């Protein structure tokens, strides 16, 4: 940066700058210059950080929705597994096998 002093959230270690927080005060154009026996090079990096509160809120909202969906699905599956619901499906008799009979059919007038 072209300002003489760096913000307190920037640590300088030899030729490395460490940004210790995501603070909009760090916004700006940073310049890096390097040179050795073979030549010199200069490059720039533009840093733009916005306030973290908007992204943080959206993240928490998404987390809450996913958590609610997961809990709802787990509760649905739990109750579905542990609740006895009568089945009204018709059983279709196969034409290949005879019907089972436990006792013979008696005429309605027979009292024996």
Biopython code that builds the backbone (N, CA, C, O; Angstrom):
import numpy as np
from Bio.PDB.StructureBuilder import StructureBuilder

atoms = [
    (1, "UNK", "N", (0.849, -1.176, 0.000)),
    (1, "UNK", "CA", (0.000, 0.000, 0.000)),
    (1, "UNK", "C", (0.886, 1.228, 0.000)),
    (1, "UNK", "O", (2.041, 1.191, 0.425)),
    (2, "UNK", "N", (0.335, 2.277, -0.470)),
    (2, "UNK", "CA", (1.135, 3.494, -0.565)),
    (2, "UNK", "C", (1.131, 4.297, 0.733)),
    (2, "UNK", "O", (1.890, 5.256, 0.874)),
    (3, "UNK", "N", (0.281, 3.909, 1.676)),
    (3, "UNK", "CA", (0.287, 4.600, 2.958)),
    (3, "UNK", "C", (1.540, 4.195, 3.731)),
    (3, "UNK", "O", (2.002, 3.061, 3.605)),
    (4, "UNK", "N", (2.081, 5.088, 4.512)),
    (4, "UNK", "CA", (3.328, 4.758, 5.222)),
    (4, "UNK", "C", (3.168, 3.689, 6.293)),
    (4, "UNK", "O", (4.113, 2.947, 6.559)),
    (5, "UNK", "N", (1.994, 3.591, 6.915)),
    (5, "UNK", "CA", (1.828, 2.597, 7.974)),
    (5, "UNK", "C", (0.758, 1.586, 7.570)),
    (5, "UNK", "O", (-0.202, 1.914, 6.873)),
    (6, "UNK", "N", (0.946, 0.368, 8.020)),
    (6, "UNK", "CA", (-0.021, -0.697, 7.759)),
    (6, "UNK", "C", (-1.026, -0.755, 8.902)),
    (6, "UNK", "O", (-0.693, -0.401, 10.033)),
    (7, "UNK", "N", (-2.253, -1.196, 8.626)),
    (7, "UNK", "CA", (-3.234, -1.355, 9.712)),
    (7, "UNK", "C", (-2.739, -2.364, 10.750)),
    (7, "UNK", "O", (-1.848, -3.167, 10.473)),
    (8, "UNK", "N", (-3.318, -2.313, 11.930)),
    (8, "UNK", "CA", (-2.888, -3.202, 13.020)),
    (8, "UNK", "C", (-3.217, -4.664, 12.736)),
    (8, "UNK", "O", (-2.654, -5.553, 13.376)),
    (9, "UNK", "N", (-4.115, -4.931, 11.793)),
    (9, "UNK", "CA", (-4.485, -6.314, 11.476)),
    (9, "UNK", "C", (-3.576, -6.929, 10.416)),
    (9, "UNK", "O", (-3.863, -8.010, 9.900)),
    (10, "UNK", "N", (-2.478, -6.241, 10.089)),
    (10, "UNK", "CA", (-1.512, -6.757, 9.117)),
    (10, "UNK", "C", (-0.186, -6.976, 9.829)),
    (10, "UNK", "O", (0.354, -6.063, 10.452)),
    (11, "UNK", "N", (0.330, -8.189, 9.730)),
    (11, "UNK", "CA", (1.650, -8.502, 10.288)),
    (11, "UNK", "C", (2.645, -8.628, 9.147)),
    (11, "UNK", "O", (2.363, -9.256, 8.126)),
    (12, "UNK", "N", (3.815, -8.022, 9.333)),
    (12, "UNK", "CA", (4.859, -8.089, 8.313)),
    (12, "UNK", "C", (5.960, -9.018, 8.811)),
    (12, "UNK", "O", (6.565, -8.772, 9.855)),
    (13, "UNK", "N", (6.219, -10.093, 8.055)),
    (13, "UNK", "CA", (7.281, -11.050, 8.368)),
    (13, "UNK", "C", (8.227, -11.084, 7.177)),
    (13, "UNK", "O", (7.900, -11.653, 6.136)),
    (14, "UNK", "N", (9.400, -10.474, 7.329)),
    (14, "UNK", "CA", (10.377, -10.372, 6.237)),
    (14, "UNK", "C", (9.695, -9.786, 5.001)),
    (14, "UNK", "O", (9.328, -8.611, 5.009)),
    (15, "UNK", "N", (9.518, -10.569, 3.951)),
    (15, "UNK", "CA", (8.909, -10.060, 2.719)),
    (15, "UNK", "C", (7.464, -10.522, 2.566)),
    (15, "UNK", "O", (6.924, -10.501, 1.460)),
    (16, "UNK", "N", (6.831, -10.939, 3.661)),
    (16, "UNK", "CA", (5.466, -11.461, 3.603)),
    (16, "UNK", "C", (4.544, -10.606, 4.458)),
    (16, "UNK", "O", (4.880, -10.244, 5.586)),
    (17, "UNK", "N", (3.376, -10.287, 3.907)),
    (17, "UNK", "CA", (2.337, -9.608, 4.677)),
    (17, "UNK", "C", (1.264, -10.625, 5.036)),
    (17, "UNK", "O", (0.770, -11.350, 4.173)),
    (18, "UNK", "N", (0.910, -10.673, 6.307)),
    (18, "UNK", "CA", (-0.134, -11.586, 6.770)),
    (18, "UNK", "C", (-1.338, -10.755, 7.200)),
    (18, "UNK", "O", (-1.245, -9.920, 8.100)),
    (19, "UNK", "N", (-2.477, -11.002, 6.536)),
    (19, "UNK", "CA", (-3.717, -10.320, 6.893)),
    (19, "UNK", "C", (-4.416, -11.181, 7.945)),
    (19, "UNK", "O", (-4.902, -12.268, 7.633)),
    (20, "UNK", "N", (-4.468, -10.703, 9.177)),
    (20, "UNK", "CA", (-4.976, -11.525, 10.282)),
    (20, "UNK", "C", (-6.486, -11.444, 10.454)),
    (20, "UNK", "O", (-7.051, -12.204, 11.242)),
    (21, "UNK", "N", (-7.148, -10.556, 9.746)),
    (21, "UNK", "CA", (-8.608, -10.478, 9.831)),
    (21, "UNK", "C", (-9.154, -10.025, 8.483)),
    (21, "UNK", "O", (-8.418, -9.523, 7.634)),
    (22, "UNK", "N", (-10.454, -10.213, 8.305)),
    (22, "UNK", "CA", (-11.125, -9.768, 7.088)),
    (22, "UNK", "C", (-11.801, -8.439, 7.401)),
    (22, "UNK", "O", (-12.991, -8.396, 7.712)),
    (23, "UNK", "N", (-11.050, -7.379, 7.318)),
    (23, "UNK", "CA", (-11.527, -6.064, 7.699)),
    (23, "UNK", "C", (-11.523, -5.149, 6.472)),
    (23, "UNK", "O", (-10.526, -5.111, 5.752)),
    (24, "UNK", "N", (-12.598, -4.418, 6.215)),
    (24, "UNK", "CA", (-12.610, -3.511, 5.057)),
    (24, "UNK", "C", (-11.521, -2.438, 5.108)),
    (24, "UNK", "O", (-11.232, -1.812, 4.088)),
    (25, "UNK", "N", (-10.913, -2.215, 6.277)),
    (25, "UNK", "CA", (-9.803, -1.254, 6.358)),
    (25, "UNK", "C", (-8.593, -1.714, 5.549)),
    (25, "UNK", "O", (-7.709, -0.914, 5.244)),
    (26, "UNK", "N", (-8.551, -2.994, 5.202)),
    (26, "UNK", "CA", (-7.429, -3.526, 4.428)),
    (26, "UNK", "C", (-7.600, -3.299, 2.931)),
    (26, "UNK", "O", (-6.695, -3.611, 2.157)),
    (27, "UNK", "N", (-8.743, -2.762, 2.509)),
    (27, "UNK", "CA", (-8.988, -2.526, 1.088)),
    (27, "UNK", "C", (-7.932, -1.594, 0.517)),
    (27, "UNK", "O", (-7.505, -0.635, 1.161)),
    (28, "UNK", "N", (-7.526, -1.897, -0.697)),
    (28, "UNK", "CA", (-6.579, -1.015, -1.367)),
    (28, "UNK", "C", (-5.707, -1.775, -2.337)),
    (28, "UNK", "O", (-5.848, -2.984, -2.521)),
    (29, "UNK", "N", (-4.797, -1.032, -2.959)),
    (29, "UNK", "CA", (-3.881, -1.592, -3.935)),
    (29, "UNK", "C", (-2.549, -1.866, -3.248)),
    (29, "UNK", "O", (-1.938, -0.960, -2.682)),
    (30, "UNK", "N", (-2.110, -3.097, -3.299)),
    (30, "UNK", "CA", (-0.838, -3.502, -2.707)),
    (30, "UNK", "C", (0.165, -3.730, -3.837)),
    (30, "UNK", "O", (-0.175, -4.265, -4.892)),
    (31, "UNK", "N", (1.403, -3.313, -3.593)),
    (31, "UNK", "CA", (2.457, -3.440, -4.594)),
    (31, "UNK", "C", (3.564, -4.325, -4.039)),
    (31, "UNK", "O", (3.970, -4.186, -2.885)),
    (32, "UNK", "N", (4.047, -5.238, -4.878)),
    (32, "UNK", "CA", (5.148, -6.115, -4.491)),
    (32, "UNK", "C", (6.284, -5.912, -5.491)),
    (32, "UNK", "O", (6.078, -5.974, -6.703)),
    (33, "UNK", "N", (7.469, -5.672, -4.974)),
    (33, "UNK", "CA", (8.654, -5.518, -5.822)),
    (33, "UNK", "C", (9.677, -6.564, -5.416)),
    (33, "UNK", "O", (9.952, -6.756, -4.232)),
    (34, "UNK", "N", (10.233, -7.235, -6.409)),
    (34, "UNK", "CA", (11.261, -8.241, -6.149)),
    (34, "UNK", "C", (12.403, -8.036, -7.136)),
    (34, "UNK", "O", (12.188, -7.677, -8.293)),
    (35, "UNK", "N", (13.612, -8.270, -6.658)),
    (35, "UNK", "CA", (14.769, -8.151, -7.555)),
    (35, "UNK", "C", (15.839, -9.139, -7.124)),
    (35, "UNK", "O", (15.946, -9.500, -5.952)),
    (36, "UNK", "N", (16.627, -9.565, -8.103)),
    (36, "UNK", "CA", (17.773, -10.426, -7.842)),
    (36, "UNK", "C", (18.811, -10.156, -8.933)),
    (36, "UNK", "O", (18.705, -9.176, -9.671)),
    (37, "UNK", "N", (19.810, -11.027, -9.029)),
    (37, "UNK", "CA", (20.888, -10.823, -10.004)),
    (37, "UNK", "C", (20.390, -10.880, -11.445)),
    (37, "UNK", "O", (21.051, -10.356, -12.342)),
    (38, "UNK", "N", (19.258, -11.495, -11.679)),
    (38, "UNK", "CA", (18.750, -11.674, -13.042)),
    (38, "UNK", "C", (17.782, -10.576, -13.477)),
    (38, "UNK", "O", (17.449, -10.485, -14.659)),
    (39, "UNK", "N", (17.336, -9.758, -12.560)),
    (39, "UNK", "CA", (16.419, -8.692, -12.934)),
    (39, "UNK", "C", (15.507, -8.293, -11.795)),
    (39, "UNK", "O", (15.702, -8.688, -10.645)),
    (40, "UNK", "N", (14.508, -7.499, -12.143)),
    (40, "UNK", "CA", (13.554, -7.003, -11.147)),
    (40, "UNK", "C", (12.145, -7.134, -11.707)),
    (40, "UNK", "O", (11.932, -7.094, -12.918)),
    (41, "UNK", "N", (11.211, -7.288, -10.817)),
    (41, "UNK", "CA", (9.810, -7.436, -11.218)),
    (41, "UNK", "C", (8.944, -6.686, -10.214)),
    (41, "UNK", "O", (9.241, -6.635, -9.020)),
    (42, "UNK", "N", (7.872, -6.110, -10.730)),
    (42, "UNK", "CA", (6.919, -5.398, -9.883)),
    (42, "UNK", "C", (5.524, -5.895, -10.247)),
    (42, "UNK", "O", (5.201, -6.034, -11.427)),
    (43, "UNK", "N", (4.707, -6.161, -9.247)),
    (43, "UNK", "CA", (3.326, -6.585, -9.488)),
    (43, "UNK", "C", (2.412, -5.932, -8.459)),
    (43, "UNK", "O", (2.862, -5.432, -7.428)),
    (44, "UNK", "N", (1.120, -5.950, -8.763)),
    (44, "UNK", "CA", (0.133, -5.298, -7.908)),
    (44, "UNK", "C", (-0.982, -6.279, -7.567)),
    (44, "UNK", "O", (-1.281, -7.199, -8.328)),
    (45, "UNK", "N", (-1.582, -6.060, -6.414)),
    (45, "UNK", "CA", (-2.726, -6.853, -5.980)),
    (45, "UNK", "C", (-3.746, -5.895, -5.381)),
    (45, "UNK", "O", (-3.443, -5.151, -4.449)),
    (46, "UNK", "N", (-4.955, -5.920, -5.925)),
    (46, "UNK", "CA", (-6.025, -5.100, -5.371)),
    (46, "UNK", "C", (-6.850, -5.957, -4.421)),
    (46, "UNK", "O", (-7.347, -7.015, -4.808)),
    (47, "UNK", "N", (-6.997, -5.511, -3.198)),
    (47, "UNK", "CA", (-7.761, -6.226, -2.173)),
    (47, "UNK", "C", (-9.044, -5.445, -1.899)),
    (47, "UNK", "O", (-9.015, -4.248, -1.613)),
    (48, "UNK", "N", (-10.179, -6.160, -1.995)),
    (48, "UNK", "CA", (-11.468, -5.557, -1.650)),
    (48, "UNK", "C", (-12.219, -6.529, -0.748)),
    (48, "UNK", "O", (-12.624, -7.608, -1.181)),
    (49, "UNK", "N", (-12.397, -6.142, 0.490)),
    (49, "UNK", "CA", (-13.124, -6.957, 1.466)),
    (49, "UNK", "C", (-14.371, -6.193, 1.877)),
    (49, "UNK", "O", (-14.303, -5.018, 2.236)),
    (50, "UNK", "N", (-15.506, -6.870, 1.822)),
    (50, "UNK", "CA", (-16.745, -6.235, 2.257)),
    (50, "UNK", "C", (-17.063, -6.687, 3.675)),
    (50, "UNK", "O", (-16.420, -7.589, 4.211)),
    (51, "UNK", "N", (-18.040, -6.063, 4.259)),
    (51, "UNK", "CA", (-18.439, -6.395, 5.622)),
    (51, "UNK", "C", (-18.862, -7.851, 5.696)),
    (51, "UNK", "O", (-19.562, -8.332, 4.806)),
    (52, "UNK", "N", (-18.456, -8.556, 6.729)),
    (52, "UNK", "CA", (-18.742, -9.986, 6.868)),
    (52, "UNK", "C", (-20.146, -10.258, 7.377)),
    (52, "UNK", "O", (-20.581, -11.410, 7.350)),
    (53, "UNK", "N", (-20.872, -9.257, 7.837)),
    (53, "UNK", "CA", (-22.173, -9.525, 8.458)),
    (53, "UNK", "C", (-23.200, -10.055, 7.465)),
    (53, "UNK", "O", (-23.975, -10.940, 7.827)),
    (54, "UNK", "N", (-23.243, -9.563, 6.243)),
    (54, "UNK", "CA", (-24.221, -10.032, 5.269)),
    (54, "UNK", "C", (-24.001, -11.484, 4.902)),
    (54, "UNK", "O", (-24.951, -12.267, 4.889)),
    (55, "UNK", "N", (-22.770, -11.858, 4.604)),
    (55, "UNK", "CA", (-22.466, -13.240, 4.257)),
    (55, "UNK", "C", (-22.661, -14.169, 5.433)),
    (55, "UNK", "O", (-23.078, -15.315, 5.269)),
    (56, "UNK", "N", (-22.365, -13.681, 6.604)),
    (56, "UNK", "CA", (-22.519, -14.501, 7.801)),
    (56, "UNK", "C", (-23.996, -14.811, 8.051)),
    (56, "UNK", "O", (-24.347, -15.939, 8.396)),
    (57, "UNK", "N", (-24.847, -13.821, 7.877)),
    (57, "UNK", "CA", (-26.281, -14.041, 8.080)),
    (57, "UNK", "C", (-26.828, -15.028, 7.064)),
    (57, "UNK", "O", (-27.609, -15.913, 7.412)),
    (58, "UNK", "N", (-26.424, -14.884, 5.820)),
    (58, "UNK", "CA", (-26.902, -15.806, 4.783)),
    (58, "UNK", "C", (-26.432, -17.228, 5.082)),
    (58, "UNK", "O", (-27.184, -18.183, 4.884)),
    (59, "UNK", "N", (-25.216, -17.372, 5.550)),
    (59, "UNK", "CA", (-24.698, -18.693, 5.904)),
    (59, "UNK", "C", (-25.476, -19.326, 7.045)),
    (59, "UNK", "O", (-25.785, -20.517, 6.999)),
    (60, "UNK", "N", (-25.793, -18.545, 8.065)),
    (60, "UNK", "CA", (-26.544, -19.076, 9.205)),
    (60, "UNK", "C", (-27.975, -19.429, 8.802)),
    (60, "UNK", "O", (-28.533, -20.413, 9.288)),
    (61, "UNK", "N", (-28.565, -18.632, 7.920)),
    (61, "UNK", "CA", (-29.923, -18.940, 7.452)),
    (61, "UNK", "C", (-29.920, -20.249, 6.674)),
    (61, "UNK", "O", (-30.786, -21.099, 6.884)),
    (62, "UNK", "N", (-28.951, -20.415, 5.777)),
    (62, "UNK", "CA", (-28.847, -21.656, 5.007)),
    (62, "UNK", "C", (-28.597, -22.846, 5.928)),
    (62, "UNK", "O", (-29.195, -23.906, 5.741)),
    (63, "UNK", "N", (-27.727, -22.685, 6.916)),
    (63, "UNK", "CA", (-27.457, -23.752, 7.879)),
    (63, "UNK", "C", (-28.732, -24.123, 8.635)),
    (63, "UNK", "O", (-29.015, -25.306, 8.822)),
    (64, "UNK", "N", (-29.500, -23.131, 9.068)),
    (64, "UNK", "CA", (-30.740, -23.392, 9.796)),
    (64, "UNK", "C", (-31.760, -24.136, 8.951)),
    (64, "UNK", "O", (-32.422, -25.054, 9.436)),
    (65, "UNK", "N", (-31.890, -23.743, 7.682)),
    (65, "UNK", "CA", (-32.831, -24.431, 6.793)),
    (65, "UNK", "C", (-32.419, -25.878, 6.559)),
    (65, "UNK", "O", (-33.261, -26.775, 6.594)),
    (66, "UNK", "N", (-31.142, -26.113, 6.322)),
    (66, "UNK", "CA", (-30.668, -27.484, 6.116)),
    (66, "UNK", "C", (-30.840, -28.326, 7.379)),
    (66, "UNK", "O", (-31.196, -29.501, 7.297)),
    (67, "UNK", "N", (-30.591, -27.736, 8.538)),
    (67, "UNK", "CA", (-30.764, -28.456, 9.795)),
    (67, "UNK", "C", (-32.236, -28.814, 10.013)),
    (67, "UNK", "O", (-32.548, -29.937, 10.407)),
    (68, "UNK", "N", (-33.135, -27.870, 9.759)),
    (68, "UNK", "CA", (-34.569, -28.138, 9.918)),
    (68, "UNK", "C", (-35.032, -29.222, 8.950)),
    (68, "UNK", "O", (-35.825, -30.087, 9.323)),
    (69, "UNK", "N", (-34.548, -29.185, 7.720)),
    (69, "UNK", "CA", (-34.911, -30.200, 6.731)),
    (69, "UNK", "C", (-34.406, -31.576, 7.150)),
    (69, "UNK", "O", (-35.120, -32.569, 7.010)),
    (70, "UNK", "N", (-33.191, -31.639, 7.657)),
    (70, "UNK", "CA", (-32.620, -32.914, 8.100)),
    (70, "UNK", "C", (-33.398, -33.484, 9.284)),
    (70, "UNK", "O", (-33.694, -34.679, 9.313)),
    (71, "UNK", "N", (-33.727, -32.644, 10.253)),
    (71, "UNK", "CA", (-34.483, -33.103, 11.428)),
    (71, "UNK", "C", (-35.880, -33.557, 11.012)),
    (71, "UNK", "O", (-36.376, -34.568, 11.511)),
    (72, "UNK", "N", (-36.519, -32.819, 10.103)),
    (72, "UNK", "CA", (-37.853, -33.208, 9.629)),
    (72, "UNK", "C", (-37.815, -34.555, 8.916)),
    (72, "UNK", "O", (-38.683, -35.399, 9.138)),
    (73, "UNK", "N", (-36.822, -34.759, 8.067)),
    (73, "UNK", "CA", (-36.708, -36.034, 7.349)),
    (73, "UNK", "C", (-36.445, -37.182, 8.319)),
    (73, "UNK", "O", (-37.013, -38.263, 8.166)),
    (74, "UNK", "N", (-35.591, -36.956, 9.316)),
    (74, "UNK", "CA", (-35.306, -38.008, 10.295)),
    (74, "UNK", "C", (-36.554, -38.341, 11.108)),
    (74, "UNK", "O", (-36.824, -39.514, 11.364)),
    (75, "UNK", "N", (-37.319, -37.328, 11.518)),
    (75, "UNK", "CA", (-38.550, -37.571, 12.278)),
    (75, "UNK", "C", (-39.571, -38.318, 11.431)),
    (75, "UNK", "O", (-40.234, -39.229, 11.925)),
    (76, "UNK", "N", (-39.707, -37.945, 10.166)),
    (76, "UNK", "CA", (-40.640, -38.632, 9.266)),
    (76, "UNK", "C", (-40.265, -40.100, 9.129)),
    (76, "UNK", "O", (-41.128, -40.971, 9.234)),
    (77, "UNK", "N", (-38.995, -40.382, 8.896)),
    (77, "UNK", "CA", (-38.564, -41.771, 8.738)),
    (77, "UNK", "C", (-38.729, -42.563, 10.036)),
    (77, "UNK", "O", (-39.096, -43.737, 9.999)),
    (78, "UNK", "N", (-38.462, -41.931, 11.180)),
    (78, "UNK", "CA", (-38.610, -42.605, 12.472)),
    (78, "UNK", "C", (-40.067, -42.991, 12.709)),
    (78, "UNK", "O", (-40.356, -44.137, 13.051)),
    (79, "UNK", "N", (-40.993, -42.036, 12.528)),
    (79, "UNK", "CA", (-42.405, -42.327, 12.765)),
    (79, "UNK", "C", (-42.957, -43.302, 11.734)),
    (79, "UNK", "O", (-43.826, -44.114, 12.051)),
    (80, "UNK", "N", (-42.470, -43.229, 10.531)),
    (80, "UNK", "CA", (-42.929, -44.155, 9.500)),
    (80, "UNK", "C", (-42.510, -45.582, 9.837)),
    (80, "UNK", "O", (-43.259, -46.528, 9.594)),
    (81, "UNK", "N", (-41.320, -45.734, 10.393)),
    (81, "UNK", "CA", (-40.817, -47.070, 10.718)),
    (81, "UNK", "C", (-41.493, -47.636, 11.965)),
    (81, "UNK", "O", (-41.759, -48.837, 12.030)),
    (82, "UNK", "N", (-41.774, -46.790, 12.953)),
    (82, "UNK", "CA", (-42.271, -47.267, 14.244)),
    (82, "UNK", "C", (-43.777, -47.119, 14.435)),
    (82, "UNK", "O", (-44.278, -47.417, 15.519)),
    (83, "UNK", "N", (-44.503, -46.678, 13.440)),
    (83, "UNK", "CA", (-45.951, -46.540, 13.543)),
    (83, "UNK", "C", (-46.598, -47.587, 12.657)),
    (83, "UNK", "O", (-46.256, -47.732, 11.484)),
    (84, "UNK", "N", (-47.553, -48.324, 13.251)),
    (84, "UNK", "CA", (-48.259, -49.356, 12.496)),
    (84, "UNK", "C", (-49.408, -48.707, 11.734)),
    (84, "UNK", "O", (-50.357, -48.200, 12.333)),
    (85, "UNK", "N", (-49.314, -48.728, 10.436)),
    (85, "UNK", "CA", (-50.365, -48.194, 9.581)),
    (85, "UNK", "C", (-50.956, -49.361, 8.812)),
    (85, "UNK", "O", (-50.229, -50.090, 8.137)),
    (86, "UNK", "N", (-52.282, -49.550, 8.905)),
    (86, "UNK", "CA", (-52.878, -50.684, 8.187)),
    (86, "UNK", "C", (-52.701, -50.526, 6.683)),
    (86, "UNK", "O", (-52.779, -49.431, 6.126)),
    (87, "UNK", "N", (-52.466, -51.637, 6.073)),
    (87, "UNK", "CA", (-52.286, -51.643, 4.630)),
    (87, "UNK", "C", (-53.587, -52.076, 3.977)),
    (87, "UNK", "O", (-54.182, -53.074, 4.383)),
    (88, "UNK", "N", (-54.025, -51.354, 2.994)),
    (88, "UNK", "CA", (-55.264, -51.659, 2.303)),
    (88, "UNK", "C", (-55.008, -52.183, 0.894)),
    (88, "UNK", "O", (-55.862, -52.064, 0.015)),
    (89, "UNK", "N", (-53.857, -52.748, 0.689)),
    (89, "UNK", "CA", (-53.548, -53.306, -0.622)),
    (89, "UNK", "C", (-54.296, -54.609, -0.820)),
    (89, "UNK", "O", (-54.399, -55.419, 0.102)),
    (90, "UNK", "N", (-54.815, -54.813, -2.015)),
    (90, "UNK", "CA", (-55.512, -56.061, -2.335)),
    (90, "UNK", "C", (-54.501, -57.136, -2.613)),
    (90, "UNK", "O", (-53.482, -56.915, -3.268)),
    (91, "UNK", "N", (-54.804, -58.288, -2.108)),
    (91, "UNK", "CA", (-53.988, -59.447, -2.451)),
    (91, "UNK", "C", (-54.652, -60.132, -3.624)),
    (91, "UNK", "O", (-55.817, -60.521, -3.557)),
    (92, "UNK", "N", (-53.927, -60.270, -4.657)),
    (92, "UNK", "CA", (-54.482, -60.917, -5.831)),
    (92, "UNK", "C", (-54.176, -62.400, -5.764)),
    (92, "UNK", "O", (-53.024, -62.802, -5.600)),
    (93, "UNK", "N", (-55.226, -63.213, -5.893)),
    (93, "UNK", "CA", (-55.048, -64.666, -5.848)),
    (93, "UNK", "C", (-54.464, -65.134, -7.164)),
    (93, "UNK", "O", (-54.845, -64.678, -8.242)),
    (94, "UNK", "N", (-53.557, -66.031, -7.044)),
    (94, "UNK", "CA", (-52.960, -66.606, -8.244)),
    (94, "UNK", "C", (-53.893, -67.675, -8.785)),
    (94, "UNK", "O", (-54.474, -68.440, -8.015)),
    (95, "UNK", "N", (-54.037, -67.732, -10.061)),
    (95, "UNK", "CA", (-54.900, -68.738, -10.682)),
    (95, "UNK", "C", (-54.229, -70.100, -10.733)),
    (95, "UNK", "O", (-54.887, -71.103, -11.010)),
    (96, "UNK", "N", (-52.932, -70.149, -10.472)),
    (96, "UNK", "CA", (-52.200, -71.412, -10.541)),
    (96, "UNK", "C", (-52.320, -72.235, -9.263)),
    (96, "UNK", "O", (-52.243, -73.462, -9.312)),
    (97, "UNK", "N", (-52.508, -71.576, -8.121)),
    (97, "UNK", "CA", (-52.545, -72.302, -6.854)),
    (97, "UNK", "C", (-53.958, -72.266, -6.292)),
    (97, "UNK", "O", (-54.633, -71.241, -6.388)),
    (98, "UNK", "N", (-54.419, -73.371, -5.705)),
    (98, "UNK", "CA", (-55.773, -73.390, -5.136)),
    (98, "UNK", "C", (-55.816, -72.596, -3.842)),
    (98, "UNK", "O", (-54.797, -72.429, -3.171)),
    (99, "UNK", "N", (-57.009, -72.106, -3.493)),
    (99, "UNK", "CA", (-57.192, -71.389, -2.238)),
    (99, "UNK", "C", (-57.154, -72.369, -1.081)),
    (99, "UNK", "O", (-57.637, -73.494, -1.205)),
    (100, "UNK", "N", (-56.583, -71.955, 0.047)),
    (100, "UNK", "CA", (-56.526, -72.826, 1.223)),
    (100, "UNK", "C", (-57.849, -72.742, 1.961)),
    (100, "UNK", "O", (-58.456, -71.675, 2.052)),
    (101, "UNK", "N", (-58.293, -73.880, 2.489)),
    (101, "UNK", "CA", (-59.520, -73.901, 3.279)),
    (101, "UNK", "C", (-59.233, -74.664, 4.557)),
    (101, "UNK", "O", (-58.739, -75.792, 4.523)),
    (102, "UNK", "N", (-59.546, -74.042, 5.686)),
    (102, "UNK", "CA", (-59.295, -74.678, 6.971)),
    (102, "UNK", "C", (-60.362, -75.716, 7.317)),
    (102, "UNK", "O", (-60.053, -76.717, 7.964)),
    (103, "UNK", "N", (-61.588, -75.503, 6.905)),
    (103, "UNK", "CA", (-62.654, -76.461, 7.191)),
    (103, "UNK", "C", (-63.576, -76.533, 5.986)),
    (103, "UNK", "O", (-63.664, -75.586, 5.205)),
    (104, "UNK", "N", (-64.232, -77.611, 5.844)),
    (104, "UNK", "CA", (-65.107, -77.751, 4.677)),
    (104, "UNK", "C", (-66.296, -76.809, 4.771)),
    (104, "UNK", "O", (-66.736, -76.443, 5.861)),
    (105, "UNK", "N", (-66.791, -76.437, 3.642)),
    (105, "UNK", "CA", (-67.953, -75.552, 3.588)),
    (105, "UNK", "C", (-69.202, -76.391, 3.811)),
    (105, "UNK", "O", (-69.406, -77.408, 3.147)),
    (106, "UNK", "N", (-70.039, -75.957, 4.753)),
    (106, "UNK", "CA", (-71.279, -76.675, 5.062)),
    (106, "UNK", "C", (-72.460, -75.896, 4.518)),
    (106, "UNK", "O", (-72.442, -74.666, 4.462)),
    (107, "UNK", "N", (-73.463, -76.613, 4.128)),
    (107, "UNK", "CA", (-74.685, -75.905, 3.711)),
    (107, "UNK", "C", (-75.282, -75.189, 4.907)),
    (107, "UNK", "O", (-75.114, -75.636, 6.042)),
    (108, "UNK", "N", (-75.961, -74.111, 4.677)),
    (108, "UNK", "CA", (-76.485, -73.287, 5.763)),
    (108, "UNK", "C", (-77.559, -73.988, 6.580)),
    (108, "UNK", "O", (-77.749, -73.618, 7.738)),
    (109, "UNK", "N", (-78.261, -74.962, 6.059)),
    (109, "UNK", "CA", (-79.307, -75.670, 6.791)),
    (109, "UNK", "C", (-78.784, -76.834, 7.597)),
    (109, "UNK", "O", (-79.557, -77.419, 8.356)),
    (110, "UNK", "N", (-77.537, -77.209, 7.485)),
    (110, "UNK", "CA", (-76.965, -78.378, 8.171)),
    (110, "UNK", "C", (-76.597, -77.988, 9.591)),
    (110, "UNK", "O", (-75.840, -77.036, 9.778)),
    (111, "UNK", "N", (-77.109, -78.694, 10.610)),
    (111, "UNK", "CA", (-76.842, -78.354, 12.009)),
    (111, "UNK", "C", (-75.823, -79.275, 12.646)),
    (111, "UNK", "O", (-75.543, -79.119, 13.834)),
    (112, "UNK", "N", (-75.266, -80.204, 11.942)),
    (112, "UNK", "CA", (-74.340, -81.153, 12.546)),
    (112, "UNK", "C", (-72.983, -80.633, 12.610)),
    (112, "UNK", "O", (-72.082, -81.317, 13.096)),
]
sb = StructureBuilder()
sb.init_structure("model")
sb.init_model(0)
sb.init_chain("A")
sb.init_seg("    ")
for serial, (resi, resn, name, xyz) in enumerate(atoms, 1):
    if name == "N":
        sb.init_residue(resn, " ", resi, " ")
    sb.init_atom(name, np.array(xyz, "f"), 0.0, 1.0, " ", f" {name:<3s}", serial, name[0])
structure = sb.get_structure()
